[in-house]
Amino acid sequence: MSALDTIASQVPQELRVKLMQHFGIAKEYEKNPETISITYYCLMYIAHEALKLQKEKQFVSNVLDYLETTKRNNPNDEIIRSLTTGQATIEELITLLVGETNEAENEEVKTADELRLLMRKHYTVGGLTDVLSVFGPVKEDFITLGKIAKSRAVAIFRELKAGGGASSAAKPPDSYSSSNAAAMPPSRPPVASSQPAVQMPQAPSSYPGAYDGNSGAKSVPFDVISQAQKLCRYANSALEHEDVATAVKNCEQVLQLLRPYNN
């Protein structure tokens, strides 16, 4: 059993549901020495959350020992050495994963395995947006991306449980395993050369033709329609979790998209 496995087995019961997802992400990125920095910050987040309990001193001590050992074993890792670089790197990784999930969401037909992979990536995005809190207040864009990702992951799980896709339903993602992380993380974290310009999920920029209704309204490009439909789906997912603020924000974006085409 690895040191990370040992620590995971010691998670306080009060934090098990909340933190096992982050252990799963940490475990996945630990496999590659070049992505150990992602594991490092996942464990830092876990330590921060455990400290809030103010009673699990041994568990916190074990996590801090792991962090110190990781830092000592990687003295030249700039992402670990610099919180600023670490924050920028994780933000870029989130942006990269969001781009991948956007592409997958645009596929009309998905097998059960593809849905499971998409669900895992959404859970990873949600977990990494939690991790950003170790650097200070999380930017509003990333908070929104995290909420959307978590909502979509739950919605996909329900779809799988209801028989969606071509094979059997997925197991609930509540245990410590690599299934809670992106199945194939990048070989190394993205270079943190600049702050990413994070946007709400975008639809493909070109479609063959445009919508031209019979109501006399202006022609609406298919990409605008697709983006509006996607935002409506996100709003619906948010409402499933009673997240009214995110639902309202998505609906407002839909209105902004469509108003120019409303006579």
C-alpha positions as CSV (number, residue, x, y, z in Angstrom):
1,M,0.0,0.0,0.0
2,S,1.4,3.4,-1.0
3,A,1.7,6.3,1.4
4,L,-1.2,8.0,-0.4
5,D,-3.4,4.8,0.0
6,T,-2.5,4.7,3.7
7,I,-3.6,8.4,4.2
8,A,-6.8,7.8,2.2
9,S,-7.7,4.9,4.5
10,Q,-7.4,7.3,7.5
11,V,-9.9,10.0,6.2
12,P,-12.2,11.1,9.1
13,Q,-15.7,9.8,8.6
14,E,-17.1,13.3,8.6
15,L,-15.0,14.1,5.5
16,R,-15.1,10.8,3.7
17,V,-17.8,11.8,1.2
18,K,-16.3,15.2,0.6
19,L,-12.7,14.3,0.2
20,M,-12.5,10.8,-1.4
21,Q,-13.0,12.4,-4.8
22,H,-9.9,14.5,-4.2
23,F,-7.9,11.5,-3.1
24,G,-9.0,9.9,-6.4
25,I,-7.7,12.8,-8.4
26,A,-4.5,12.9,-6.4
27,K,-3.9,9.2,-6.9
28,E,-4.4,9.4,-10.7
29,Y,-1.9,12.3,-11.1
30,E,0.6,10.7,-8.8
31,K,1.2,8.0,-11.4
32,N,3.3,10.4,-13.5
33,P,6.2,12.2,-11.8
34,E,5.7,15.1,-14.1
35,T,2.2,15.7,-12.7
36,I,3.0,15.2,-9.0
37,S,2.3,18.9,-8.4
38,I,-1.4,18.3,-9.0
39,T,-1.3,15.6,-6.4
40,Y,0.6,17.9,-4.1
41,Y,-2.1,20.6,-4.2
42,C,-4.9,18.1,-3.9
43,L,-3.4,17.0,-0.6
44,M,-2.9,20.6,0.5
45,Y,-6.7,21.1,0.0
46,I,-7.4,17.9,1.9
47,A,-5.2,19.2,4.8
48,H,-7.0,22.5,4.8
49,E,-10.4,20.8,5.0
50,A,-9.3,18.5,7.7
51,L,-7.9,21.3,9.8
52,K,-11.4,22.8,10.0
53,L,-12.5,19.9,12.1
54,Q,-9.8,20.8,14.7
55,K,-9.7,17.3,16.1
56,E,-8.1,15.0,13.6
57,K,-4.6,16.0,14.4
58,Q,-2.9,12.7,13.5
59,F,-4.6,12.6,10.1
60,V,-3.6,16.2,9.4
61,S,0.0,15.4,10.5
62,N,0.2,12.5,8.1
63,V,-1.0,14.7,5.2
64,L,1.5,17.4,6.1
65,D,4.3,14.8,6.2
66,Y,3.3,13.7,2.8
67,L,3.4,17.2,1.5
68,E,6.8,17.9,3.0
69,T,8.2,14.6,1.6
70,T,6.8,15.4,-1.9
71,K,8.3,18.9,-1.7
72,R,11.7,17.6,-0.6
73,N,11.7,14.9,-3.3
74,N,10.9,17.5,-6.0
75,P,13.2,20.5,-5.1
76,N,13.2,21.8,-8.7
77,D,9.5,21.6,-9.4
78,E,8.5,25.3,-9.9
79,I,4.8,24.4,-9.7
80,I,5.3,23.1,-6.2
81,R,7.7,25.8,-5.1
82,S,5.5,28.7,-6.2
83,L,1.9,29.1,-5.2
84,T,1.4,31.6,-8.0
85,T,2.6,29.1,-10.6
86,G,0.6,26.3,-8.9
87,Q,-2.6,28.3,-9.1
88,A,-2.0,29.2,-12.8
89,T,-1.2,25.6,-13.6
90,I,-4.4,24.2,-12.1
91,E,-6.5,26.9,-13.7
92,E,-5.0,26.0,-17.1
93,L,-5.6,22.3,-16.4
94,I,-9.2,23.0,-15.5
95,T,-9.6,25.0,-18.7
96,L,-8.1,22.2,-20.7
97,L,-10.4,19.6,-19.2
98,V,-13.4,21.9,-19.7
99,G,-12.5,22.1,-23.4
100,E,-12.4,18.3,-23.6
101,T,-15.8,17.9,-21.9
102,N,-17.3,20.6,-24.2
103,E,-16.2,18.6,-27.2
104,A,-17.6,15.4,-25.7
105,E,-20.9,17.1,-24.8
106,N,-21.3,18.1,-28.4
107,E,-21.3,14.5,-29.6
108,E,-24.9,13.5,-30.2
109,V,-24.5,9.8,-29.5
110,K,-22.4,8.5,-26.7
111,T,-21.7,4.9,-25.5
112,A,-21.9,4.1,-21.8
113,D,-18.1,4.0,-21.6
114,E,-17.9,7.4,-23.2
115,L,-20.5,8.7,-20.7
116,R,-18.5,7.3,-17.8
117,L,-15.3,9.0,-19.1
118,L,-17.2,12.3,-19.5
119,M,-18.6,11.9,-16.0
120,R,-15.1,11.3,-14.5
121,K,-13.8,14.4,-16.3
122,H,-16.6,16.5,-15.0
123,Y,-15.9,15.2,-11.5
124,T,-12.2,16.1,-11.9
125,V,-13.0,19.6,-13.0
126,G,-15.3,20.0,-10.0
127,G,-12.6,18.6,-7.6
128,L,-9.9,20.8,-9.0
129,T,-12.0,24.0,-8.7
130,D,-12.3,23.0,-5.0
131,V,-8.5,22.8,-4.8
132,L,-8.1,26.3,-6.1
133,S,-9.3,27.5,-2.7
134,V,-5.9,26.8,-1.2
135,F,-4.5,29.8,-3.1
136,G,-7.2,32.2,-1.7
137,P,-10.6,33.3,-3.0
138,V,-11.5,31.4,-6.1
139,K,-12.4,33.4,-9.2
140,E,-16.1,33.6,-10.0
141,D,-15.6,32.0,-13.4
142,F,-14.0,28.9,-11.9
143,I,-16.6,28.7,-9.2
144,T,-19.2,28.6,-11.9
145,L,-17.3,26.0,-13.9
146,G,-17.0,23.8,-10.9
147,K,-20.7,24.0,-10.1
148,I,-21.6,23.2,-13.7
149,A,-19.2,20.3,-13.8
150,K,-20.5,18.7,-10.6
151,S,-24.1,19.1,-11.8
152,R,-23.3,17.5,-15.2
153,A,-21.5,14.7,-13.5
154,V,-24.5,13.9,-11.3
155,A,-26.8,14.2,-14.3
156,I,-24.7,11.8,-16.4
157,F,-24.6,9.4,-13.5
158,R,-28.4,9.4,-13.3
159,E,-28.5,8.9,-17.1
160,L,-26.3,5.9,-16.8
161,K,-28.2,4.5,-13.9
162,A,-31.4,4.9,-16.0
163,G,-29.8,2.8,-18.8
164,G,-28.2,5.5,-20.9
165,G,-25.5,4.5,-23.3
166,A,-24.8,1.2,-24.8
167,S,-23.9,-0.8,-21.7
168,S,-24.7,-1.3,-18.1
169,A,-25.2,1.6,-15.6
170,A,-22.2,3.2,-13.8
171,K,-21.4,2.7,-10.2
172,P,-21.8,5.8,-7.9
173,P,-18.5,7.8,-7.9
174,D,-18.2,7.8,-4.1
175,S,-15.3,5.5,-3.4
176,Y,-11.5,6.2,-3.5
177,S,-10.4,5.0,-6.9
178,S,-8.9,6.4,-10.1
179,S,-12.4,6.3,-11.5
180,N,-13.1,9.6,-9.8
181,A,-10.3,11.3,-11.8
182,A,-9.8,11.9,-15.5
183,A,-8.9,8.6,-17.0
184,M,-6.0,9.9,-19.0
185,P,-4.5,13.0,-17.4
186,P,-2.0,15.0,-19.5
187,S,1.6,13.8,-19.4
188,R,2.5,17.0,-17.6
189,P,0.6,19.9,-16.3
190,P,0.1,22.7,-18.8
191,V,2.8,25.4,-18.8
192,A,1.6,28.2,-16.5
193,S,2.9,31.0,-18.6
194,S,-0.2,33.2,-18.4
195,Q,-3.6,33.3,-16.7
196,P,-6.2,31.5,-18.9
197,A,-9.1,33.4,-20.2
198,V,-11.8,31.1,-18.8
199,Q,-15.2,31.4,-20.5
200,M,-18.4,29.6,-20.1
201,P,-18.6,26.4,-22.3
202,Q,-18.6,27.3,-25.9
203,A,-20.3,25.6,-28.8
204,P,-18.4,24.9,-32.1
205,S,-17.9,28.0,-34.1
206,S,-19.3,26.8,-37.4
207,Y,-22.3,24.8,-38.5
208,P,-23.6,24.2,-42.0
209,G,-26.3,26.8,-42.4
210,A,-28.4,28.9,-40.1
211,Y,-31.9,28.7,-38.6
212,D,-34.5,30.7,-40.3
213,G,-37.9,30.5,-38.6
214,N,-41.3,31.6,-40.0
215,S,-42.0,34.1,-37.2
216,G,-40.3,37.0,-38.9
217,A,-37.4,37.0,-36.5
218,K,-33.8,37.5,-37.7
219,S,-32.0,34.4,-38.8
220,V,-30.3,32.8,-35.8
221,P,-27.0,30.9,-36.5
222,F,-26.9,27.3,-35.4
223,D,-24.0,27.9,-33.1
224,V,-26.0,30.5,-31.2
225,I,-28.9,28.1,-30.9
226,S,-26.7,25.3,-29.8
227,Q,-25.0,27.4,-27.2
228,A,-28.4,28.6,-25.9
229,Q,-29.6,25.0,-25.7
230,K,-26.5,23.9,-23.8
231,L,-26.8,26.7,-21.3
232,C,-30.5,25.7,-20.8
233,R,-29.3,22.2,-20.0
234,Y,-26.8,23.5,-17.5
235,A,-29.5,25.6,-15.9
236,N,-31.7,22.5,-15.6
237,S,-28.8,20.5,-14.0
238,A,-28.2,23.4,-11.5
239,L,-31.9,23.4,-10.6
240,E,-31.7,19.6,-9.9
241,H,-29.3,20.6,-7.1
242,E,-31.4,23.6,-6.1
243,D,-28.6,25.9,-7.2
244,V,-30.8,28.8,-8.2
245,A,-27.9,31.3,-8.6
246,T,-26.1,29.2,-11.2
247,A,-29.4,28.5,-13.0
248,V,-30.3,32.2,-13.1
249,K,-26.8,33.1,-14.4
250,N,-27.1,30.5,-17.2
251,C,-30.6,31.7,-18.1
252,E,-29.4,35.3,-18.3
253,Q,-26.6,34.3,-20.7
254,V,-29.3,32.6,-22.9
255,L,-31.2,35.9,-23.0
256,Q,-28.1,37.8,-23.9
257,L,-27.4,35.4,-26.7
258,L,-30.9,35.5,-28.2
259,R,-31.9,39.1,-27.7
260,P,-30.1,40.4,-30.8
261,Y,-32.3,38.1,-32.9
262,N,-35.6,39.0,-31.3
263,N,-37.5,41.6,-33.3
